[in-house]
């Protein structure tokens, strides 16, 4: 996460945390995970999805790059939330699932491959990752000063294939919006770690 992006989330944490709803694609991800398994959430935001995972019986290691959002999420999920940049992920075969809803889209393109390799390393055999991105053609800042890598579905597929050995990798796209209320084309990847 760039400094300007982190500054936005720290300065607007309460407004951001109050927006949005539980991701409607969360249940599909959880159905792919080992029941009661350990899930790493990269970019928990308000902790809304983390709370849903905990209520569904999963053990959740929630993280966020914004210290202010992490503090809000801790209150919401009633457990510690680690303040961590994606590039600091150092776990090895520790998680049954990794969930990154609208978070890895802030990683600069030149660093994304390395982060994906870290995600792959952190997953157990047959562990599943789900990550969503805003679709686009070139990285840039949005009107709020947040950095986005803006990847197309083919680019997303290619960078994930290069980042790890997956037994399964697929993408999905849909139309929606985000915090800024602008129409947004989303693209997400689901990948399963091969041994």
C-alpha positions in Angstrom: 0.0 0.0 0.0 1.4 3.4 -1.0 1.7 6.2 1.6 -1.1 8.2 0.0 -3.4 5.2 0.1 -2.6 4.4 3.7 -3.1 8.1 4.6 -6.5 8.1 3.0 -7.7 5.1 5.0 -6.2 6.4 8.3 -7.8 9.8 7.8 -11.2 8.4 6.7 -11.3 5.2 8.7 -14.7 5.8 10.5 -16.5 6.9 7.3 -15.0 4.0 5.3 -15.8 1.4 8.0 -19.4 2.6 8.2 -19.9 2.0 4.4 -20.5 -1.3 2.6 -22.0 -4.6 3.4 -20.8 -8.2 3.7 -19.3 -9.4 0.4 -22.0 -11.5 -1.3 -19.2 -13.7 -2.7 -17.8 -14.6 0.8 -20.1 -17.6 1.2 -18.7 -19.2 -2.0 -15.2 -18.7 -0.8 -15.9 -20.2 2.6 -17.5 -23.2 1.0 -14.2 -23.9 -0.6 -12.3 -23.7 2.7 -11.7 -26.5 5.2 -14.6 -26.3 7.8 -13.3 -24.6 10.9 -10.0 -23.9 9.2 -7.6 -21.0 9.6 -8.1 -18.0 7.3 -5.9 -15.0 6.7 -7.7 -11.9 5.7 -5.5 -9.4 3.9 -7.1 -5.9 4.3 -9.9 -6.5 6.8 -11.2 -2.9 6.7 -14.0 -2.6 9.2 -13.8 -6.3 10.0 -17.3 -7.0 8.6 -16.3 -10.0 6.5 -13.9 -11.3 9.3 -16.8 -11.3 11.7 -19.0 -13.3 9.3 -16.1 -15.8 8.9 -15.7 -16.1 12.7 -19.5 -16.6 13.1 -19.3 -19.4 10.5 -16.8 -21.2 12.7 -13.5 -20.3 11.1 -10.4 -19.0 12.9 -9.5 -15.7 11.3 -6.1 -13.9 11.3 -7.3 -10.4 10.3 -4.8 -7.8 9.0 -4.9 -4.4 7.6 -2.3 -1.8 6.4 -4.2 1.0 8.1 -3.7 1.3 11.8 -6.9 3.2 12.2 -9.0 0.6 10.3 -7.3 -2.2 12.3 -8.4 -0.5 15.6 -12.0 -0.3 14.4 -11.9 -3.9 13.2 -10.5 -5.1 16.6 -13.5 -3.6 18.3 -15.9 -5.1 15.8 -14.5 -8.7 15.8 -13.4 -8.7 19.5 -9.9 -10.0 18.7 -6.5 -8.5 17.7 -6.0 -7.3 14.1 -2.4 -7.1 12.9 -1.2 -3.9 11.2 0.7 -5.4 8.3 1.7 -4.5 4.7 1.2 -7.3 2.2 4.9 -7.3 1.4 5.5 -8.3 5.1 3.6 -11.6 4.8 6.1 -14.3 5.9 4.0 -17.2 6.9 4.7 -20.7 5.4 1.9 -23.3 5.0 -0.1 -21.7 7.8 -3.5 -21.1 6.3 -6.4 -23.1 4.8 -7.6 -20.0 3.1 -6.6 -16.4 2.3 -9.2 -13.8 1.6 -8.3 -10.4 0.0 -11.5 -8.5 -0.9 -10.6 -5.2 -2.6 -7.2 -5.0 -0.9 -4.4 -6.4 -3.2 -5.7 -3.9 -5.8 -3.6 -1.3 -3.9 -0.3 -3.2 -4.5 1.9 -1.5 -7.2 2.1 -3.7 -10.3 5.8 -4.2 -10.0 5.4 -5.7 -6.5 2.2 -7.7 -7.1 4.0 -10.9 -8.3 6.1 -11.0 -5.1 3.0 -10.6 -3.0 1.3 -13.4 -4.8 4.3 -15.7 -4.2 4.0 -14.8 -0.5 0.3 -15.7 -0.6 1.1 -19.0 -2.3 3.8 -19.8 0.3 1.4 -19.0 3.2 -1.2 -21.4 2.0 -1.4 -25.1 3.1 -1.7 -27.9 0.5 -5.1 -27.4 -1.3 -5.5 -24.0 0.4 -7.7 -21.6 -1.5 -7.3 -17.9 -2.1 -9.9 -15.4 -3.3 -8.8 -11.8 -4.2 -10.8 -9.1 -6.0 -9.5 -6.2 -8.0 -10.9 -3.2 -10.0 -10.5 -4.0 -13.7 -8.6 -1.6 -15.9 -5.6 -1.1 -18.2 -3.0 0.9 -16.3 -2.2 1.7 -12.6 -3.1 5.1 -11.4 -4.5 7.1 -8.5 -8.3 7.5 -8.1 -10.0 10.8 -7.3 -9.5 10.2 -3.6 -5.7 9.7 -3.9 -5.7 5.9 -3.6 -3.3 3.9 -5.7 -4.8 1.1 -7.8 -3.1 -1.5 -10.1 -6.2 -1.8 -12.4 -5.7 -5.2 -14.0 -7.7 -6.9 -16.8 -8.9 -10.5 -16.3 -6.1 -11.8 -18.6 -3.4 -9.8 -16.8 -4.7 -11.0 -13.5 -4.7 -14.6 -14.6 -1.2 -14.3 -15.9 0.3 -12.6 -12.8 -1.3 -15.2 -10.6 -0.1 -18.2 -12.7 3.4 -16.7 -12.6 3.2 -16.2 -8.8 2.7 -19.8 -7.7 1.9 -23.4 -8.5 -1.8 -23.7 -8.5 -3.9 -26.8 -9.1 -6.8 -24.6 -10.1 -7.1 -20.9 -11.1 -10.1 -19.1 -12.4 -11.4 -15.5 -12.7 -14.8 -14.0 -12.5 -16.0 -10.5 -13.4 -19.1 -8.4 -12.4 -20.4 -4.8 -12.4 -20.7 -3.0 -9.1 -19.5 0.0 -7.3 -17.2 0.8 -4.4 -16.7 3.4 -1.6 -16.6 6.2 -4.1 -20.0 5.1 -5.5 -18.6 5.1 -9.1 -19.7 2.3 -11.5 -16.9 -0.3 -11.2 -16.0 -3.4 -13.2 -14.6 -5.9 -10.7 -12.5 -9.0 -11.5 -11.6 -11.7 -8.9 -9.3 -14.7 -8.9 -9.8 -17.9 -7.1 -6.8 -20.2 -6.9 -6.0 -23.5 -5.1 -2.4 -24.3 -4.0 -0.9 -27.4 -5.5 1.5 -29.4 -3.2 
